């Protein structure tokens, strides 16, 4: 019985319905490094930001013996706060190889379209495209296209309608095949007088009529906006009635922190428990532990927990997932999906332990040394660096660059085929190097220190 639910636990140890108070927002710290243990592998993620605190680079490594080996990289290109491009690369044959790209187009500061492209041996293949339309600032439709036979084919469309209060009234979801409507679904929302959502009704299009399919109801703690329960129902066509399918019940402490959430499914005429999450906090409302329990006979038994520790300014620097008595060997690390706050967004990482390093926003993108046009210096950060340097792509467009040692011998050179600010000297020995950059307007230099 101890090992019966291990596989299930690995999949469902996190919830997507966590209130912000479970993981407080990190408003003045940015994550610069993650170290993740997953089974027998250890991974390292390093992050760089620009001077607007935009995340511009994520580099992933894995440990082989005592060496960190580069494996993949994601770069984000910005215009102000708007991300205009995302580039994904893998480390292959001693160089970064472009594998995937997303290009974003903005109009009047609103996302107008995004195009996804895959790359194989340098050959680009269009994959999919999304287009967004607005009425003033409200999104009215999102259309998704697939690339087929040298043209874009509409495959999916969402149309949004709003009430007088600006809340979403309904969404029509349409699927297409070969230019024709394949299926349609209508999602309709209702709200309470305080603006909280009461229900969401799904209906499917059959002929010219909308037929009930599923309904979700929200219930709240009395005189509060805290969700007490979410219940799903399905429509029984043969009896023209609703039948319960599943629900989640929430409980809170006297400071309105979530202390438990219980998942249940409907079995003939009663609710049957499936799983429960329990949350343990410090007196300062900082989450210390999230425990997964399963029902065995009439009791809840703990199977796995996620533990948060080594706090700095209320932020956990260490997170571990371990087995409880009914999950496996008690206290042993257990791979699961671990929820945590990545800067200001809740994210999920698979692993058994996560180590997190933070830096103040003001220190994540300091240019060193500063720009000096008299000597044609280009700002590069971080400098000194462990090997990964970055040039702000909002200020400079790199056509090419080369790196020399102090004797003038060129050690690395690259012609930029697409916009990027990455200068990777990871495989060079520690020391001082000279970077020469060609932009459309100038020739610039900088001293780089690898340590």
C-alpha positions as CSV (number, residue, x, y, z in Angstrom):
1,X,0.0,0.0,0.0
2,X,2.9,2.4,0.7
3,X,3.9,2.5,-2.9
4,X,0.5,2.2,-4.5
5,X,0.0,5.9,-5.3
6,X,3.6,7.0,-6.0
7,X,3.1,7.4,-9.8
8,X,-0.1,9.4,-9.3
9,X,1.5,11.6,-6.7
10,X,4.3,12.6,-9.1
11,X,1.6,13.9,-11.5
12,X,-0.8,15.7,-9.2
13,X,1.2,17.1,-6.4
14,X,0.5,20.7,-7.4
15,X,-2.7,22.7,-7.9
16,X,-3.5,25.3,-10.4
17,X,-5.9,27.1,-8.1
18,X,-3.5,28.5,-5.6
19,X,-4.3,32.0,-4.2
20,X,-1.5,34.6,-4.2
21,X,-1.2,34.5,-0.4
22,X,0.1,31.0,-0.7
23,X,3.1,32.2,-2.7
24,X,3.6,36.0,-2.1
25,X,4.6,38.2,-4.9
26,X,8.4,39.0,-5.1
27,X,8.4,42.7,-6.0
28,X,12.0,43.7,-5.5
29,X,14.0,40.5,-6.1
30,X,14.7,38.6,-9.3
31,X,15.8,35.0,-9.6
32,X,19.2,34.7,-11.1
33,X,19.8,30.9,-10.7
34,X,17.9,27.7,-10.2
35,X,19.5,24.4,-9.3
36,X,17.1,21.4,-9.8
37,X,17.7,17.8,-8.9
38,X,15.5,15.5,-11.0
39,X,16.1,11.7,-10.3
40,X,19.8,11.2,-10.9
41,X,20.4,14.4,-12.9
42,X,21.2,17.9,-11.7
43,X,20.3,21.0,-13.8
44,X,21.3,24.6,-13.5
45,X,19.3,27.5,-15.0
46,X,21.0,30.9,-15.1
47,X,19.0,34.1,-15.9
48,X,19.9,37.6,-17.1
49,X,17.7,40.7,-17.2
50,X,17.9,44.1,-18.9
51,X,17.8,47.4,-17.1
52,X,14.0,47.4,-17.2
53,X,14.0,44.0,-15.3
54,X,12.8,42.2,-18.4
55,X,14.1,38.6,-18.5
56,X,16.3,38.4,-21.5
57,X,18.2,35.1,-21.2
58,X,17.8,31.7,-19.7
59,X,20.6,29.2,-20.1
60,X,20.2,25.6,-19.0
61,X,23.1,23.3,-18.0
62,X,23.3,19.8,-16.7
63,X,26.1,18.4,-14.4
64,X,28.5,15.8,-15.7
65,X,30.9,14.8,-13.0
66,X,32.1,18.2,-11.7
67,X,31.4,20.2,-15.0
68,X,28.3,22.1,-16.1
69,X,27.5,21.2,-19.7
70,X,25.4,23.7,-21.8
71,X,22.2,22.2,-23.2
72,X,19.7,24.8,-24.2
73,X,19.0,28.5,-24.2
74,X,16.0,30.9,-24.5
75,X,16.4,34.5,-25.4
76,X,13.7,37.2,-25.3
77,X,14.0,40.4,-27.4
78,X,12.1,43.5,-26.3
79,X,10.9,46.9,-27.5
80,X,10.3,48.7,-24.2
81,X,8.2,46.3,-22.1
82,X,6.8,44.4,-25.2
83,X,8.5,41.1,-26.0
84,X,8.9,41.1,-29.8
85,X,10.7,37.8,-30.2
86,X,11.6,34.6,-28.4
87,X,14.5,32.4,-29.6
88,X,15.2,28.9,-28.4
89,X,18.5,27.3,-29.1
90,X,20.3,24.0,-28.3
91,X,24.0,23.5,-27.8
92,X,25.2,21.3,-30.6
93,X,28.7,20.7,-32.1
94,X,30.3,23.5,-30.1
95,X,27.8,26.1,-31.0
96,X,24.3,27.4,-30.3
97,X,21.8,26.2,-32.9
98,X,18.5,27.9,-33.4
99,X,15.6,25.4,-33.0
100,X,12.4,27.4,-32.4
101,X,11.3,31.0,-32.7
102,X,8.2,33.0,-31.8
103,X,7.8,36.5,-33.3
104,X,5.4,38.9,-31.8
105,X,3.9,42.0,-33.5
106,X,2.4,44.8,-31.5
107,X,0.1,47.6,-32.6
108,X,-0.8,50.5,-30.2
109,X,0.9,48.6,-27.4
110,X,-1.4,45.6,-27.9
111,X,-0.3,42.1,-29.2
112,X,-1.5,41.9,-32.8
113,X,0.0,38.6,-33.9
114,X,2.5,35.9,-33.0
115,X,4.1,33.5,-35.5
116,X,5.8,30.2,-34.4
117,X,8.7,28.8,-36.6
118,X,10.7,25.6,-36.2
119,X,14.3,25.3,-37.5
120,X,16.0,22.1,-38.6
121,X,19.6,22.4,-39.8
122,X,19.1,26.1,-40.4
123,X,15.9,25.6,-42.5
124,X,12.9,27.5,-41.2
125,X,9.4,25.9,-41.3
126,X,6.4,27.9,-40.4
127,X,4.3,26.1,-37.8
128,X,1.4,28.2,-36.5
129,X,0.1,31.8,-36.2
130,X,-2.2,33.6,-33.8
131,X,-4.0,36.9,-34.6
132,X,-5.7,39.1,-32.0
133,X,-8.4,41.7,-32.6
134,X,-9.7,44.3,-30.2
135,X,-12.5,46.8,-29.6
136,X,-10.7,49.7,-28.0
137,X,-8.7,47.7,-25.4
138,X,-10.9,44.7,-25.0
139,X,-9.9,41.5,-26.8
140,X,-12.7,40.5,-29.2
141,X,-11.2,37.5,-31.0
142,X,-8.2,35.2,-31.2
143,X,-7.7,33.2,-34.4
144,X,-5.2,30.4,-34.7
145,X,-3.8,29.2,-38.0
146,X,-1.7,26.2,-39.1
147,X,0.8,26.3,-42.0
148,X,-0.4,23.9,-44.8
149,X,0.5,23.7,-48.5
150,X,2.3,27.1,-48.5
151,X,-0.5,29.0,-46.9
152,X,-2.2,29.7,-43.5
153,X,-5.3,27.7,-42.8
154,X,-7.7,28.7,-40.0
155,X,-8.0,25.9,-37.4
156,X,-9.3,27.6,-34.3
157,X,-11.1,30.8,-33.2
158,X,-12.3,32.3,-30.0
159,X,-14.8,35.2,-30.0
160,X,-15.2,37.1,-26.8
161,X,-18.3,39.1,-25.7
162,X,-18.4,41.4,-22.6
163,X,-21.1,42.8,-20.3
164,X,-21.6,46.4,-19.4
165,X,-19.3,46.0,-16.4
166,X,-16.4,44.9,-18.7
167,X,-16.4,41.3,-17.5
168,X,-16.4,38.4,-20.0
169,X,-20.0,37.5,-20.8
170,X,-19.4,34.7,-23.2
171,X,-16.9,33.0,-25.5
172,X,-17.7,31.1,-28.7
173,X,-15.0,28.5,-29.5
174,X,-14.9,27.3,-33.1
175,X,-12.8,24.6,-34.6
176,X,-12.2,24.4,-38.4
177,X,-11.2,21.7,-40.8
178,X,-10.3,22.4,-44.4
179,X,-11.9,25.9,-44.1
180,X,-15.2,24.6,-42.8
181,X,-16.6,24.6,-39.2
182,X,-15.9,21.3,-37.6
183,X,-17.4,22.0,-34.1
184,X,-18.5,24.9,-31.9
185,X,-18.8,25.5,-28.2
186,X,-20.4,28.4,-26.3
187,X,-19.1,29.3,-22.8
188,X,-21.3,31.6,-20.9
189,X,-20.4,33.3,-17.5
190,X,-22.6,34.7,-14.7
191,X,-21.5,36.9,-11.8
192,X,-22.6,38.0,-8.4
193,X,-23.3,41.6,-7.5
194,X,-19.8,42.0,-6.1
195,X,-18.2,40.9,-9.4
196,X,-17.2,37.3,-8.3
197,X,-17.9,34.6,-10.8
198,X,-20.9,32.4,-10.0
199,X,-21.0,29.9,-12.9
200,X,-19.6,28.9,-16.3
201,X,-21.9,27.1,-18.7
202,X,-20.5,25.0,-21.7
203,X,-22.9,24.3,-24.6
204,X,-22.1,22.5,-27.8
205,X,-23.6,23.4,-31.2
206,X,-25.9,20.7,-32.6
207,X,-27.5,21.8,-35.9
208,X,-28.9,25.3,-35.2
209,X,-29.2,24.8,-31.4
210,X,-26.9,25.1,-28.4
211,X,-27.1,21.9,-26.3
212,X,-25.9,21.8,-22.6
213,X,-22.7,19.9,-22.0
214,X,-21.0,21.0,-18.7
215,X,-21.4,23.5,-15.9
216,X,-19.1,24.9,-13.3
217,X,-20.3,26.6,-10.1
218,X,-18.3,28.7,-7.6
219,X,-19.3,29.0,-4.0
220,X,-17.8,31.5,-1.5
221,X,-17.1,31.8,2.2
222,X,-19.9,33.9,3.7
223,X,-19.3,37.7,3.3
224,X,-16.0,37.0,1.5
225,X,-14.5,36.6,-2.0
226,X,-12.6,33.5,-0.8
227,X,-13.7,30.5,-2.9
228,X,-15.2,27.8,-0.6
229,X,-16.0,25.2,-3.3
230,X,-15.9,24.7,-7.1
231,X,-18.3,22.1,-8.5
232,X,-18.5,20.5,-12.0
233,X,-21.6,19.0,-13.4
234,X,-22.4,17.2,-16.7
235,X,-25.7,17.4,-18.7
236,X,-27.6,14.1,-18.9
237,X,-29.5,14.3,-22.2
238,X,-31.7,11.2,-21.5
239,X,-33.1,12.8,-18.3
240,X,-32.6,16.5,-19.2
241,X,-30.9,17.1,-15.8
242,X,-27.5,17.9,-14.3
243,X,-25.3,15.4,-12.5
244,X,-22.4,16.1,-10.3
245,X,-19.0,15.0,-11.6
246,X,-16.2,16.5,-9.4
247,X,-15.5,19.2,-6.9
248,X,-12.8,21.0,-4.9
249,X,-13.5,22.2,-1.4
250,X,-11.2,24.9,0.2
251,X,-10.6,25.8,3.8
252,X,-8.8,28.9,5.2
253,X,-7.3,30.0,8.5
254,X,-8.2,33.1,10.5
255,X,-5.7,35.2,8.3
256,X,-7.4,33.9,5.1
257,X,-4.5,31.7,4.1
258,X,-5.5,28.5,2.3
259,X,-5.0,25.6,4.7
260,X,-6.5,22.7,2.7
261,X,-8.1,21.8,-0.6
262,X,-9.9,18.5,-1.1
263,X,-10.7,17.0,-4.5
264,X,-13.7,14.8,-4.8
265,X,-15.6,12.9,-7.5
266,X,-19.3,12.0,-7.7
267,X,-20.0,8.3,-7.3
268,X,-23.7,7.5,-7.9
269,X,-25.2,9.4,-5.0
270,X,-22.4,10.7,-2.9
271,X,-19.0,12.5,-3.0
272,X,-16.0,10.2,-2.8
273,X,-12.6,11.7,-1.7
274,X,-9.7,11.5,-4.1
275,X,-6.9,13.6,-2.7
276,X,-6.2,16.4,-0.3
277,X,-3.5,19.1,0.0
278,X,-2.7,20.7,3.4
279,X,-0.7,23.9,3.8
280,X,1.5,24.7,6.8
281,X,2.6,28.3,7.5
282,X,4.9,30.2,9.7
283,X,3.3,32.7,12.0
284,X,4.3,35.3,9.4
285,X,2.0,33.6,6.8
286,X,5.0,32.2,4.9
287,X,4.4,28.8,3.4
288,X,6.5,26.1,5.0
289,X,5.0,22.9,3.7
290,X,2.4,21.5,1.3
291,X,1.3,17.9,1.9
292,X,-0.5,15.5,-0.3
293,X,-2.8,13.0,1.4
294,X,-4.8,10.1,0.0
295,X,-7.8,8.4,1.6
296,X,-7.1,4.9,2.9
297,X,-10.2,3.3,4.4
298,X,-11.8,6.2,6.4
299,X,-8.6,8.1,7.1
300,X,-6.4,10.6,5.3
301,X,-2.8,9.4,5.0
302,X,0.2,11.6,4.1
303,X,2.0,10.4,1.0
304,X,4.3,13.2,-0.1
305,X,5.2,16.8,0.9
306,X,6.9,19.8,-0.6
307,X,9.0,21.7,2.0
308,X,10.1,25.3,1.7
309,X,13.1,26.6,3.8
310,X,16.2,28.8,3.9
311,X,14.1,32.0,3.7
312,X,15.5,35.4,2.7
313,X,13.0,38.3,2.9
314,X,10.2,35.8,3.0
315,X,11.5,33.9,-0.1
316,X,12.4,30.3,0.0
317,X,15.9,29.6,-1.2
318,X,15.5,25.8,-0.9
319,X,12.5,23.6,-1.8
320,X,12.5,19.8,-1.5
321,X,9.9,17.1,-2.3
322,X,9.9,14.1,0.0
323,X,8.0,10.9,0.6
324,X,5.8,10.7,3.7
325,X,5.0,7.3,5.4
326,X,2.3,6.2,2.9
327,X,4.2,7.3,-0.2
328,X,7.5,5.6,-0.1
329,X,10.6,5.5,2.1
330,X,9.8,8.2,4.6
331,X,12.1,11.3,4.2
332,X,13.5,10.2,0.8
333,X,13.6,12.7,-2.0
334,X,10.7,12.2,-4.4
335,X,10.3,13.6,-7.9
336,X,7.1,15.7,-8.2
337,X,5.9,18.9,-9.8
338,X,6.9,21.7,-7.5
339,X,5.0,25.0,-7.4
340,X,6.9,28.2,-6.5
341,X,6.9,31.9,-7.3
342,X,9.3,32.8,-10.1
343,X,9.6,36.5,-9.7
344,X,6.0,37.6,-10.0
345,X,4.5,34.5,-11.6
346,X,3.5,31.1,-10.2
347,X,5.5,28.4,-12.0
348,X,6.0,24.7,-11.9
349,X,9.2,22.7,-12.1
350,X,9.6,19.0,-12.1
351,X,12.2,17.7,-9.7
352,X,12.9,16.5,-6.1
353,X,14.7,19.6,-5.0
354,X,15.2,23.2,-6.1
355,X,17.8,25.7,-5.0
356,X,17.0,29.4,-5.8
357,X,19.3,32.4,-5.9
358,X,18.0,36.0,-5.9
359,X,19.4,39.4,-6.6
360,X,17.9,42.8,-6.2
361,X,16.3,44.3,-9.3
362,X,18.8,47.1,-9.3
363,X,21.7,44.6,-9.5
364,X,20.6,42.2,-12.3
365,X,21.5,44.3,-15.3
366,X,24.2,46.7,-14.2
367,X,26.4,47.8,-17.2
368,X,30.0,47.6,-16.4
369,X,31.9,49.6,-17.4
370,X,29.5,52.3,-18.5
371,X,29.1,53.4,-22.1
372,X,31.7,55.9,-23.2
373,X,31.2,57.1,-26.8
374,X,34.6,58.9,-26.8
375,X,36.3,55.5,-26.7
376,X,33.5,53.7,-28.6
377,X,32.8,51.4,-25.7
378,X,29.7,49.1,-25.7
379,X,28.1,48.2,-22.4
380,X,28.1,44.5,-21.7
381,X,26.7,42.7,-18.6
382,X,27.4,41.0,-16.4
383,X,31.1,41.9,-16.5
384,X,32.9,40.1,-14.9
385,X,31.0,36.9,-15.8
386,X,31.2,33.2,-15.5
387,X,31.2,33.1,-19.3
388,X,27.8,34.3,-20.5
389,X,27.8,38.0,-21.4
390,X,24.9,40.0,-22.8
391,X,24.4,43.2,-24.9
392,X,21.1,45.1,-24.6
393,X,19.3,44.4,-27.9
394,X,17.0,47.4,-27.3
395,X,19.9,49.7,-27.7
396,X,22.1,47.8,-30.2
397,X,21.7,45.6,-33.2
398,X,24.7,43.3,-33.6
399,X,25.7,42.5,-37.2
400,X,28.9,40.6,-36.1
401,X,31.4,40.3,-33.3
402,X,34.7,38.7,-32.5
403,X,36.6,38.1,-29.3
404,X,40.4,38.3,-29.0
405,X,42.9,37.6,-26.3
406,X,45.2,40.4,-25.0
407,X,47.8,39.4,-27.6
408,X,45.3,40.2,-30.4
409,X,44.6,36.6,-31.5
410,X,40.9,36.1,-32.5
411,X,39.4,33.3,-30.5
412,X,35.7,33.5,-31.4
413,X,33.8,35.3,-34.1
414,X,30.2,35.3,-35.3
415,X,28.0,36.9,-37.9
416,X,24.5,37.5,-36.6
417,X,21.9,36.0,-38.8
418,X,19.1,37.2,-36.4
419,X,18.9,39.6,-33.6
420,X,20.6,38.4,-30.5
421,X,22.7,39.9,-27.6
422,X,24.4,36.7,-26.4
423,X,28.2,36.6,-26.2
424,X,29.2,33.1,-24.9
425,X,32.7,32.6,-23.7
426,X,31.9,29.6,-21.4
427,X,34.5,27.3,-23.1
428,X,37.4,29.9,-22.9
429,X,39.8,29.9,-19.9
430,X,39.3,32.5,-17.2
431,X,41.0,35.8,-18.1
432,X,40.7,39.1,-19.9
433,X,39.4,39.4,-23.5
434,X,38.6,42.1,-26.0
435,X,35.2,42.2,-27.7
436,X,34.8,44.0,-31.0
437,X,31.2,44.5,-32.2
438,X,29.9,45.7,-35.5
439,X,26.5,47.5,-35.5
440,X,24.8,49.1,-38.5
441,X,26.2,52.4,-37.3
442,X,29.5,51.9,-35.6
443,X,32.4,49.7,-34.5
444,X,32.5,49.2,-30.8
445,X,34.8,47.5,-28.3
446,X,34.7,46.3,-24.7
447,X,37.0,44.5,-22.2
448,X,35.5,41.3,-21.0
449,X,36.5,39.6,-17.8
450,X,35.7,35.9,-17.4
451,X,36.2,34.5,-13.9
